[in-house]
């Protein structure tokens, strides 16, 4: 149904450009229906990534950010249990306004 990322960020600033790496926790709410039987679980995993943030003006920055997440899960409402792995790649962009 949904995923969440909790990441820390560290990098190096070069003039008005910040190049950074990220790492942290990834979580996902997973649902499955097999043969009329349904089960859901919230599972934790890990995430890693990086990006670049650029100062466009004194009060505006733009950024592009990539993250990879890897989450193992176990749905025990089925016989036998359903286990698996969810992997995702996310590319994000955005702007920040300082005031």
N, C-alpha and C positions, 0 to 999 in steps of 0.2 A: 504493500500500500504506500509506504513512504520510507524515506531514509533521512538520516541526520548525520552531520559531521561535527566533531568538536576538535579543532585543530589549533596548534600553536604555530607561530610564524617567526622565523629568524632570517636575517639577510644582511646584505652589505649595500650601503648607500654610495652611489657614484654621482656626485653633483645632484641633479634633480631626478635620478633614477634609482629605485630600490629593486634589487634582484633578491628574491627570497625563496626559501624552502619551507614546506609545511609538513607536519606529522601529527597524528593523534588518533582518536577513536572514531569509528563509524558504527552506526546502528541502523537496523532496518526492521520494520514491521512486515512480516511475511505471512501470506495466507495461501492455502491450497485446498482444492476440492478434488477428491479422487473417488469415483464410483458412488457419488452421493454423500460421502463422508468428508467433513470439513475440519480443518485445524489451522491454528495461527500461532505465531511465536514472535517475540521480539528478540533479535539476536545481535550480539556485539561483534565487531571485528576491528580492523585497523585501516588507516588511510595515510597516504603520503602524496606529496605533490610539490608544486612550486609556481612561481609567477613573477611578473614584472609590474611595478607601479611607477608611473611617470608623473612628475609635476608639470601640469599644463600651464598653470599660472600660480600666483601667490595663494589663491584660495581654491584651486581645482586640481584634482588628481584623477588619472584614469588608470585602470588596471585590467590585466588579463591573467587568469588563474586556472591551473589545471590540477585535478586531484584524481587519484586512483584509490578505490576502496575494495576491500576483500573481507567478506563476512561468511563464516561457516554457520550452518543452522541444523537443527534436529526437530522435526515435527513428529512427536511421539503419539499423536492421536490415531495413527494408522497401524495396521499389523501387516508387515513389519514396519518399524519406524522409517520415516523418510528423512534422509540426511542429504545435505548438499552444500553448495558454495555459490554465493552471489558475488560477482565482480562488477564494478561500474567504473566508467571513465566520465568525468565531468569537466567541461570547459566553461568558465564563467568570465564575464566581463562586467565592469562597472565604473562608476564615477563617485568621488567623494568631494564634498564641499566643506571647506573649513571656514568657520565664522566665529 
